[in-house]
Amino acid sequence: MKRGIIFDIKQYAIHDGPGIRTTVFFKGCPLACRWCHNPEGLERSPQVIYRKERCIGCGECVAACPEGALSLTAGGIVMTAALCKTCGECVRTCVAEAREMAGRRMDTADVLAVIKKDIAFYDESGGGATFSGGEPMMQHEFLLEILHECGKEHIHRAVDTSGHIDTDILMQVADVTDLFLFDLKMMDPEKHRKYTGVSNRLILNNLKQLARSGADVTVRVPLIPGVNDDDENIDFTGMFLRVLPKIKNVHILPYHEFQKNKYQRFHMAYLAEDYRPPFEDDLAAVKKRLEAFDLNVVIGG
């Protein structure tokens, strides 16, 4: 039985593939997108979140920490990151729930037990399980085992991926996946590196490989004004997708700012401070431009 690190499981999800779904979020991602909506998924290992607004200053977490990584100050609890072993003692001790663990170790049976609770909803709505992150294929052995087990239960399986993963691993996953939700952020490799930390060459090659294999793929384009909404990028995206076999469905995902508070909890700099959500006219214009390349385009997940 494989084990992995999961940071969330959302039941009754309706934006992560067809029908009603259970979405399992894996920790660890090879990208560092400036606008990342799930910063808790970037690191592979578990992390402790501190919600200062909930803290009552009792000092119980300070006393409980076996590494002496916490101290009580006038400004709240301060953590020395180099000392923290993420053992979770401070989380278990905090009566105000000001400390929370992002990421927990689960085995395949644990994850399946949650997924299987809603089989009746999947059957009725045409839904299933979606595996997201982070990048779920960074824990590919764990993911493959869960996908195999879902297949035995005839549960529809979707994998939400950045596409930046070893091609051999991707094709192994493709053998036991019913649908890929494949993120395509921008076409220029250097611009992609600037905004995500990596080139898109592997991503584009992997999308080609999936298309040639006959896999069912929905391409998802996160739209960030001033970053990737220019006519040149949208046209190159349309031209690239138009020639790929079986790639017809494109979802435009509008950038939003709901994740800002998460960065504060993780003491992380929010690099998208100057970005704004797209206006309805922006979305409509991009949709129309992509549709000109004979693509089925939907705004939203």
C-alpha positions, 0 to 999 in steps of 0.5 A: 500500500503506497503512502503520499502527502495530501493537503486537501480533499474536497467533496462535491466539487463541480469545477474539476471535471464533469459532474459531481467530483471528489478532488484530491490535492497532492503536495509538491509542484515543479512550477512556482507560478506567480499567481498560484492559487494553491501555495500550500501545494508548492512544497512536497512536505507538510507545513504549519499554518499560523492564523494570527487573527485567531491566536489568543497568546496563551503560549501553550504551543510554545511550551509544547514544541519539542524543538524550541522553534516557537516564541511568544512575542508582543506581535504574536507567535514567532517561529524559527523555521530552521528549527521546526520539524513539522511534528504537529505538536503545536497544532494539536495543542492549540485550543484556538485553532490558530495553528493548522497542518497543511499536508498529511500523510495518507495511504491509498486506502485512506484516500479511497475511503473518502472517494468511495463515499460519494459513488452514488453522486458520481453515478447520478451526475457523471462525476468521479474523482479528480487528482490535483495539486500541486502536481499529482504526478510528482507522487506518481507511484502513489497516484498510479495505485489510487488510479488503478483502485478507482478503475476497479470501482468504475470511478471516472478518473481525472488528473489535473496537471501542469504538464511539467513531468517526465514523459514516461511517467505521464504515459503510465498515468495516461493508461489509467486515466479517463480525462486530463485537465491540462494547464497551458499558461503561455506559448513563449518559453522564456516568458513562461520561465519568467512567470512560472520558474520553468520553460514550457518545452517539456509541457508542450511536448507532453501535450503533443504526446497525450494528443497523439496517444488518443487521451481525452484532454481538456486544455485549461488556460489560466487568464491573467491580464498583462501576463498572457492575455495578449493577442499574440499569445492567444493566437499562438495558443490557438494555432498550436492546439488546432493541429493536435489530434482530439484536442478541441475543448478549452476552458478559460480560467479567470485569475482571481485574488481569493488566495491572497490570505493564504500567502500571509498565513505561510509568510510568503511574498505574494508576487501577483499583487499588481495583477487584476482579475479579467473583465467580462469583455476581456474574457469574451474577446479571448473566447472569440479569438480561440474559437476562430481556431475551431476550438470549443471554448468555455469560460470557467472550469 
